[in-house]
Amino acid sequence: MARTLERSSEKPLYEQIYEQIRDDVLSGRLPEGKKLPSKRALAEQLQVSLITVENAYSQLIAEGYVRAAQRSGYYAAYSGEAVEKPKAKPLRLPDSEKKEEQPPSRPAGADIFPFSVWTRLMRSVISEKGTRLLQPVDNGGAYELREAISGYLYRARGFYTPPENIIVGSGTEYLYNLLIQLLGRDKVYGIENPGFPKLAKIYALNNARFEYIPLDNSGMRADELEKRRVDIAHISPAHHFPTGIVMPISRRREILGWAESGDRYIIEDDYDSEFRRSGKPVPTIFGSDDLERVIYINTFSQTIAPSVRISYMCLSDELCGLWRKNLGFYACSVPAFEQYTLARFISEGYFERHINRAKKRFKRVCELTEQLILSCGNVKISEENAGLHFTVRLPENSAEIIAKCAECGIKVTPLSDYYAEGAACEDSLFLVNYAGAVEENLLKAFGKL
Ligand SMILES: Cc1ncc(COP(=O)(O)O)c(C=O)c1O
């Protein structure tokens, strides 16, 4: 078998020899047991160095195409049928799955995020930590970050939790998965209806039993939890998504009482609680729980950006012990570098400063959004003073309002999208999410109206 090599090719010579012999073995041109030329002979024939042929033969031996017999030489060692390489098929999506190209949505507060500070902190983390950055952090998260979060929660949310009881993970959706493993798939989870649509998917994919629990004006109904034999209530009392309901103290007490009267838990999802537009932050249920029935969970997806993928949960001593025993083997899913940077961002005061700036900006954007929507006529806003969205009742023909909002980066979606299938929801109710709104576009829109 005469072999030729392409010396001008970018492919190394040893790889070309390896591929030619491999293809001969696969196609049967070099049948099993057939002797190959000696390394020296082949090197001479191809005018290459001995080491080049040695490298090719070692690769062929390692992959099982060739075997070496002591003091005898090299033999083809595979008698496979000729294998035709499958031709790559272009990936075709059915028409129904082809999406119109969407402009990338802008994360809340992206334009006021202090990038220069973040860059400086990253540089100082690299220079100060050096090779220590390459060492794994504790499986619960880097201690510095857990300490910084503990301090922040004390200052901003009014409760103390030791850093050891804080578990860091890449996004709350990741932590929900851990919680199901921690608390058990055999438990019944109660989720808000309407609510965050990913939750039902996550519980279903984990084969965990869950019940949709209806809300009233105070949030999740405690009587329904009892009626549907729920073990774990997953709620967002500071700011319910998507209705914006803030759970009043009476309902908080009722749900805490429900949890305390059995082997039950509450998962308190504090998403978006930071952006309450006025007044004091609503206290957490976790902070008033003496019997260790509440798990607190929050994320930096809204306060910094969804792309940072850093979230955390606070566990009671008992659950923390259980986590260490059963799940403590999982390595922390957030890279150490980002954890150390965020730790400094929080402990040096930049995080709270950023939230305060963002809050002022969102207040302005919210007012402009409300004015824009109200100026469109027969519209009623249900104001809930929390989070980066509100609900509105729109007239029948509201396509123009929705398009105008989209031009300004405001998403308007039917509220029915957030209800479980079959649940009754008025068609005229819509969710207005102004987190990605661009102030200048809003002002321009007023000019156009
Ligand atoms: C109630 C709720 N929790 C959490 C999240 C964010 O989750 P993550 O931390 O995985 O970005 C969202 C995002 O929309 C949400 O609506």
The ligand as an SDF file (V2000), in Angstrom:
LIG
                    3D

 16 16  0  0  0  0  0  0  0  0999 V2000
  -40.0250   33.3090   41.8470 C   0  0  0  0  0  0  0  0  0  0  0  0
  -38.6860   33.2320   41.1670 C   0  0  0  0  0  0  0  0  0  0  0  0
  -37.6320   32.6820   41.8080 N   0  0  0  0  0  0  0  0  0  0  0  0
  -36.4090   32.6400   41.2120 C   0  0  0  0  0  0  0  0  0  0  0  0
  -36.1800   33.1500   39.9440 C   0  0  0  0  0  0  0  0  0  0  0  0
  -34.7770   33.1840   39.3540 C   0  0  0  0  0  0  0  0  0  0  0  0
  -34.1290   32.0190   39.4270 O   0  0  0  0  0  0  0  0  0  0  0  0
  -32.5480   31.8740   39.1660 P   0  0  0  0  0  0  0  0  0  0  0  0
  -31.8410   32.1780   40.4440 O   0  0  0  0  0  0  0  0  0  0  0  0
  -32.4330   30.4240   38.8120 O   0  0  0  0  0  0  0  0  0  0  0  0
  -32.1420   32.7950   38.0620 O   0  0  0  0  0  0  0  0  0  0  0  0
  -37.2370   33.7050   39.2300 C   0  0  0  0  0  0  0  0  0  0  0  0
  -36.9890   34.2240   37.8670 C   0  0  0  0  0  0  0  0  0  0  0  0
  -37.8550   34.6470   37.1470 O   0  0  0  0  0  0  0  0  0  0  0  0
  -38.5220   33.7550   39.8480 C   0  0  0  0  0  0  0  0  0  0  0  0
  -39.5620   34.3170   39.1950 O   0  0  0  0  0  0  0  0  0  0  0  0
  1  2  1  0
  2  3  1  0
  2 15  2  0
  3  4  2  0
  4  5  1  0
  5  6  1  0
  5 12  2  0
  6  7  1  0
  7  8  1  0
  8  9  2  0
  8 10  1  0
  8 11  1  0
 12 13  1  0
 12 15  1  0
 13 14  2  0
 15 16  1  0
M  END
$$$$
